[in-house]
Structure formats: C-alpha cells, structure tokens
Amino acid sequence: MNGSDEPSDDDGEAEETRGPSRTQARREATAVRALGLRLVGLRPAELERIALEPELREAIEACRQLSKGALVRQKRLIGKLLRSSDHAAILAALERASSGRRDGYGPAEHAAETWRQRLFEGGDAELQAFVAQYPTADRPHLRQLLRNATRVPESPKARRAARDLLQAIAEARSAAVAEADRCE
C-alpha cells in the first residue's frame, strides 16, 4: 500500500498500459503467417483483385520463384510486411475475393456431385436420364469420362477422369440454366 488506507489506482493503470499477453501475441503472429501463406498460394489473377502495398505484392511474387531456404526467409519478410500493414483489411479483402471462387461447395457443386455418384452407380441408364434432363450435355464425352473413371478406380487416369466428369456435369448443368434464362 502507499501508506494510506485508500486503495491505489496504479494497478488499474498498469493493466491498461500492458499489451496483449504472450499467448495472444503468438496467436496473432500465427494468423498473420497463415494470411501470408494464403496470399503466396493465390494465383496471380486472384492476387490482383486484392489491394496490397507494392512492396508486399513484390515480395509475394518473388516468393514463388525461390528455393527452400530462401523461401523461408521470404515468407518471414512477408509476415513482417503484413504486420506493418493493415492485415485485417487484407484478410477481409481475401475473404471477399475467395467467396467468389469455386472452391467452396455450394448447392450447384452438391448437385453435380450427386449426379456423378448416380452416373457411377447407374451407368448408361443414369447417363440417359442426365442427357434427357440436360440436352446440351455432350453424351459421348460424358460416356468416355464415365468409362475411364470406373475402369481402374484407383489409377491416376481414373481420378482425373472422375474430376473431369464432375466438371463436365457442372458445365452441362450451368449451360442448361443459361439456356433456360435466355428462353425466358
């Protein structure tokens, strides 16, 4: 105590001037590092849609061409640049940009995946039903992809054919929706 019976306000002021705890500082550093890795992983076209400082943009572009040791140093530099910039705004811009990407599974992707499963299980009968529902679909191409995907299921060719089949289904579905919109 300070010699009197009154409580001191020094403790309250000391708590206000203290920064974040060590744990909180580590969490923030980890979040900034993860943001930097996400930025490095973006395609150049996606990176252009995000407002970044020129120095940070150059560091990210340089990071793509470096060897392992230099890559670690460059990622540290990117983290430092992000900490000195408004990384919350960059993260918000990245989230907005990535929400428009086709990485996420929305209703259209689920429907395409459902059709792919139906084609795997039903074969030509389901293919006939798909082409009946989506007449713009390229039946021979879909049949070939289906056969390649089911021939040897664990081969790289089969996995690629399964991905291509999913993409072809999604394209046929979107073409049918676009055609229906034009007719209305």
N, C-alpha and C positions, 0 to 999 in steps of 0.2 A: 504494500500500500504506500501511499505518498505522505503518510504522517497524519492525515485527517481521516475521519470516518466516512467520507464521501467516496463512492466508487470512482475510479478513474475512467476517463473516456479514451485513454490511449490504446486500450485493447481493440476497441471498435475501429479506430482509425488505422491501426496496423493491419486488420483484416481487409479493409477496403483497399489498401495500397498493395497488398500481396497480389501477385499474378495468379495464373491458373496453377493447379497442382501439377506435379511432375507427370502423374498419370494422364491428366487432361492434355498436357503439352505433347506427350507421346502419341496420344490418340489423334490429335490434330496433325502432327507430323506424318503419321501413318496415312491419314486421309489425304493429305497433300501429295504424298508419294504415290498413292493409288491414283489420284487425279492425273498426275504426271504420266504414269504408265498408260492410263486410258487415252490420254492425248497422243502419246507416241504410237499407240496402236491404231489410231484413226487413219483412214485413207486420206490422201491429200485433198480431195474434193470435200470431204466432211470437215476437215480441219479449216478449210477456207471459210466455212459458214460460221465459225466461232471467232469472235473479236478477241484477238490476242495482241500483246505488245510485240513489236517486230523482233526484239531480241529473243523473246520466248519462242516465237514462231521459228526463227532461225535455229535455235538450239534443238527444237523438236525435229526439224527437218534433218539436221546434222546427225541426230541420234540414230537415224535409220541406216546410216552408212558406216557405222563404226564396228570395230572388233570388240570382243568381250570385255577386256579391261577398260578400254576407252568408253565403252557403253555404260559401265557402272559409274564412271566419273561424270559422263554427260547427263545421266539420269539424276545424279546429285545436283548438278548445275540447274537442271530443270526444276527440281524441288526448291532450290534456293530462289530461283526466279519467280516461281509460283508463290512462295511465302512472301516475297516482297511486293507482289501484285495482289489484286483483289481476287483471290482464288475462289471465293464464294460466288462471285458473279460469273467466273469462268465455268464453275461447276454447274450453275443454273443454265448457262448457255449450252453446255454439253448435254445436259438432260433434255433441254428443249430440242436440240438437234437430233439426239438419239431417239426421241419419242416418235419422230417421223420415219425412222429407219424400219426396215422389215425384219429386224432381229427378233422382236417380241412375237409371242403367239397370241394373235387376236382371233376373232371369230372366223375370219377368212382362212387363216392358217389351220385352225382346228377342222374346218370343213374339208380342206384339201387333204389333211392327214387322214380323216375319216374315209374319204374316197379312196385314198391309196390303200388303206387297210382292206376296204371292201374289194378292191381290184386284186390284191394279193390273195384273199380268201376265195373270191368267186371266179376269178379268171375271166374268160371270154364273155360269160353271161353278164358279169358286172360291167365289163368294158362296153358291152352293147347298151346297157342301161345308162352308163355315163354319156356315151355318144348321143343317145336319144335325148338326154336332158340338156347336153351342151353340144349342139350340132356343129359348132365351129371347131371342135376338137379334131386334131389330126389323128385319126384312128390307127393307121399303120405305124406311125411313130410311137404312139402310146402302147400298142401291142408289142412292138420291138423292145421298148423300155421295160415293160412288164415281164417279158420273157427273159431278158438279160438280168433283171433283178431277182428273179426266182430260180434261175438255173443253178447257180452255186452261191447260196445266200451270203456266205462269209468272205467271198472274194472281193478284192478292190473294185473290180469291174461291176459286180452286183451292187455294191454300196453306192457307187457313182450312178448307176442306172436308177437305183431307188431314189436318190436325190433329184436326178433329172426328171424322173416320173412325177415326183411331188411338185417340182417347178412347172412341168407341162400341165399338170392338173390345175394348178393355181392360175396359170396363164389362160387356159381354156375357160375357166370359171370367170375370170375378170373380163375376157373378151365377150362372153355371153352377157355379162352385166352391162358392158359398154354398148353392145348391140341393142339390148333392151332399152337402154336410156335413149339411144338415137331414134328408136321407133316411136317413143312416146312423145 
